[in-house]
Amino acid sequence: MPWGVLNVFKDLIESEKFAETKIFTLFSDRKVLETKKWNIEVVTALPKRINKLFLRFSKKRWILASILDYRNLMFFYIPLMKVLSRKIKKYNPQKVVISSFAIAKNLNFCKIDYNWKFNPQTMLYLHSPMQYIWSHYQEYTQKITWYKIKIFKAITPRLRNWDKKFIKYDEVFVNSKYTANLAKEIYKLNSKIKYPKIDDSFSNITINTNPNNYYLYVGRLVRFVKELDKIIDLFNEIQEPLIIMGSGPDEEYLKSIAKENIVFIWRIQDPVEKSKIIQNAKWLINITKESFGICTAEALLAGVPVFAYNDWASVELIGSDSGILVPNKNHETLIKSFSQFIEKSRDRQKIQDKARKLTGL
């Protein structure tokens, strides 16, 4: 689960007052999820032995790792979600809170033609529709190689038809105006916008008017969606110092293509330490198609300008006074836009003030 999605999920759990709670997911790297209040058991659709096998190969560069990669589970989404739905039904919950950035929304009892007796109250928090088959389809077809591309193209129409059948919820919340529009366009769902909660360490963060000499990327270490390989190519050429904060399945490859001006640090768990690294950066670099963009919001709350992509929710958060929105992700465009970005000075106090109004901090 992406960091931002996981943090929002924890907030959803904290806001609900369940006497007994369990977390259900397809695949997990933990048996228990620790929140501020509880330690909650995690139940996976994959049997425990198979789940451990995927975990083992996700950390190795063996030949089988390309096959036993958890991202390949998308080819088995339909049967796995049926298994997960049965496991949830077994506990007969009165209420189910769904945090979905891909297919968690697609539980059997949320299907429009579902007519069994089991009918719990359902609340959906939609971070994004299934990106791989909808908004990011072209990017995936460009980066998926070998036998996977043929399977991916063949299965996408079926996944799209399946995905659109799950629209039966008592409440629907989304993380941005952009996601609300997608939910309406794809699923005909009416929703309420509820921006993700930002950690309190950013509520009274002090602005650094004399930042350190580095740019910053925060997020998953992946080529898909995050386009981190393109960011590395950019900084390899311009030779500016870049700190990459995060972890992910493409870490070894991304490190192999990065030059000495690029430094990788692990994912920072402590929000205070993380806020200090963001606070002291020149700018944040984030060219993904964000459904909201928690790291972008955090940077803006620290008064840090953002170099971002001109689409999705980044448009809701960033203006000309708080960053730059690049029109496309071609290498030449990124080089040109970066030169334009550094030419203009920006008022960090104004950036912070605007971000506080937007996020409510």
N, C-alpha and C positions, 0 to 999 in steps of 0.2 A: 504494500500500500504506500503510495507517495506520502512524503512527510506532511505536506499541507493537509491532505485528506485525513491522515492519521490524527493530526492535531485537532481538526474540526470534529472528527469522530469522538475523540476524548471529551471535547466540550459538550457534544450532544449527550454523551453518557452522563456527564456531571449534572446536566440540566434536568435529566429525567430522574424520577424517584421510584425506582423499581425495588421491590422487596428482594427479588432474586433475578440476576441478570446473567446471560451467557452471550458470547460473541460467536457468530457463525460466519465462516468465510471459506473460499475455495482452497486456499493455500496459505500457510503462515510460517514465519520463522520463529514463532514463540508459542508457548503453551498457555501463557497467562499474559494479559494486558494490564499493566500497572497504570492506574490513574491516581489523582490526588486523594480520592476517597476509598477506592476499592482495588482489589486484585481480581480480575475477572477471567474465568476459564475461556479459552478459545477452542471452538469446535470446527474442524475442517471437513470439507466434502471429500478430499482425498483421504484414503486410509492412512493411518499413522506411519506405516512403513514406507509407503510411496511418498508421503510428504517429506520424510527424512531423506529419501533418495534424491528428490529434487533439490533439497537444501544442500546436500553434500556436493552435488555436481554444479550447483550455482557458484561454488567457490573454487572450482578446479578448471584448468585449461586442458581437459582431456577431450578426446574425440567425441565421446558420448555426451559431453557437456552441451554440445550444440543441439542435441536431441532432447536431453533431459534438462531443458531450460524452462523455468516456470512460465516464461512468456509464450511458450508453445501450447500452453493449456487452452488458449483461445480456440484451438481446433476441436476442443472437447467441451466447450462451454455449455451446450444444450443438455447433454446427459449429466454433467456435473451439477448444474443448477437444479435439476430434478432430484438428485441425491441430496443436495443441501436443503431443498424445500421439505423433503421427507424428514430430515433430521430436525428441522425446526418444528414441524408438525408434531413430532414425537413428544415434545415438551409442552405442547398445547398452550402457548403464551397468549395472554389477553391483548398484548400490544407488541408490535414489531416496529422498531426504528431502523430505517434503511439508509445507510450512507453509501452512495453509489457514484463512482467515477468511471465505471465500465458496465458491469452486468449485475451488480448486486440488486438492482431494481427488478430483475427478472425472476422473481420467486413465483412458484405456481399459483399461489393464492392471490397474486396481483394481476393475473391474466384476466382480460376483459370478459371471457366466457367461462370463468371459473364458477362452479355452482355446488361445491362440496359444503358440508356442514361447517368445516373448519374455516372460520372467517374472522381473524383477529383485526383489531384496529391497526391501521398501517400509516406510518409517517415517513415520507421519502424526502431525504435531503440529496438533491441532485447536483453533484459537482460538475458533471459533464456527461452528455450522451457518450456511448461507446466510440471513442475518438478514432480508433483504427479503421472502422468501417464507415464513418460519417465524415467528420471535418478534416481528419488527417489521412484520409485514404491515399491521396496522391503521394504524400511524403513516405508512407509505408511502402507503396509499390516501387518507389525509387531506391529504397534502402534494403528491402528484403531480397535475399539472394538464394541461389541454389534451388532445391526442390520446393522450398517454402513458398516462393512467389506464386507458383502454379496452384498450390493448395489454397493459399490466401485468396487469390482472385476467384477461385471456384466456390469457396465457402462464403464469401462476403454477401452475395445476394440472399442466401439462406439465413445468415445471421441478421441481416437487415429486416427481413420479413418477420423473423422470430422476435427481434427486439421491439418492434412496434406493437406487439400484441399485449405488452405488459404496461397497462395504464390505469389500473384500478387501485387508487390510494385515497385515504381519508384526508390527508394533508400533503401538500407538495411545497417544499422550499427549494430555492436555488441560490447560488453564491454570487450571481451578478445579473445585470440586465441582459448581457449577451447570452448567458445560459438560459435565461427565461425565454428569450426569443427562439432559441434552438428547441427547447422543450415544447413550445407551442407549434413550431414548424414541423418537427419530426413526429411528436407523439400527440399533438393537439391537447397538451396539458396546460391548464392555467396554474400559475405558481406565484408564490410570494418571495420577494428578494430578501435574503438574510445574509449579509456579508459575514464571512468567517471572523471569528474572534481573534484579535492579535494579542500576543502575550503582553502582560502588564509591564514587562521590562521596557517596552517601547512607549509607554504612556507619558513618562516624564524624562525621556532621554535628552541629554544635553547635546546641542549641535556643536560639531567640530568645524570651525571656520578655517582651520589650517590642517586639512586632512593629510594622512600619510601618503607616500608615493606608491599606491597600488590601486588597481581596479579589482572588482570582485564579482565572482559568480557563486551563487548559492543554489544548491538543488541536487537532484539525482544525477549520477554520472552515467548518462545514456546518450546515444546518438539520436535515437528516435525521439521526436517531439521536442526535446530540449535543445537539439541542434548544437550540442557542446563541441562536436568535432569542427563545426564551422567557426565557433568562437575561438577555438584553439588555433585554427588556420589563420584567423584574423590577427591574433596576438603573436603568432610565429612571425608574421610579416612585419607588423608595426614595432615589434620588440619592446612593447611597454610591459611593465610588471603586472601580472595577473595572479590573483589567489583564487583557487578553486576549492570551495568548501562543500564536501559531500562524499557520498559513497554510492556505489551502484554496480550493476553487472558488466558495464563496459569500462570499468576503471583501468584495467591493465592495458587495454588497447589505447585509450585516451592518453595515458601516461607515456606510451611508446611513441606517440606522434608529437608530443609537446616539447618545446625547446626550454633552455635553462631559465628563461625569464618567467616561466609559468610554474607556480608552486602549488602542489596539492596538499590540502590539510583534511583531516577526517571530519566527518559530520560532527558539529558541535552540539552536544546535548544541553549544556547549561545555557539558558536563554540570556543571562546577563553577559556571559563571555561572548556569545554570538552577537549580541547587540553592540558590544564594544568593537568587534571586528567590522561590522557594518558601518557603525558610526564613524570610524576612522578611514573609510575607503573614499577614494576620489569619486567613483561612480559605481553603480551596480550594472552589470551586463546581463540581460535576460531577453533573448529573442524568440522564446517559445510562444506558441499560441496559448495564452493563459485564459482559463475559464474564470479565474479571479486573479491569482498571483500574490500569495502571502508574502513572499520574499520581496516583491516589488513594493507592497504596502509598508513593510517593515523599513525598507530603505528610505522611502518618502517620509515616514514618521521620524526618521533620524536626520532628515534634511538632505539626504543623498540623492543626487539626480540619477535617472535611470535611462539606459540605452536599451530600447525595446522595439518590438515589432508592431507595426501599425495595423493591428487587427485585434479581434476578440476583446477581452475585458481590459487589456492594457490601455485602450483608448479611453475607458471610463476613469482610469486612475491618473494618467499622465497627460500633461499639457506642455506647451512650448516653454513654459517657465520652470518646468520640473524635469525635463528630459528631452529626448528626441525619439521619434517613432520612425523606424526605417521602412521604406515602402516594399522591399523584398529582401531575401536572404542571400542573394548572389554575392560572391566574394568581393567583386568590384564595388558594389553598392555599399557593403559594410565598411570597406576602406574609406570611401568618400564620405559616408555618413559620420564615421568616427572623427574624421578631420573637421567636419562641420560642428560636431558635438563639442569638441574641446576648445573651439574658437570662442564660444559664448559662455560668459560667466553667469552663474545663477545664484539667486538669493536663497540660501538654505533655510532661513527663518520662514520665508514665504512658502517654501515647499512643505515644511513641517506643518505650518498653520492650515494649509489647504488639506493636507492628508488627515489631520486631526478632525476636521469638520466632516470629511468623507467617511472615516472609520468610526467616528464617535468616541475616540479616545481623548 
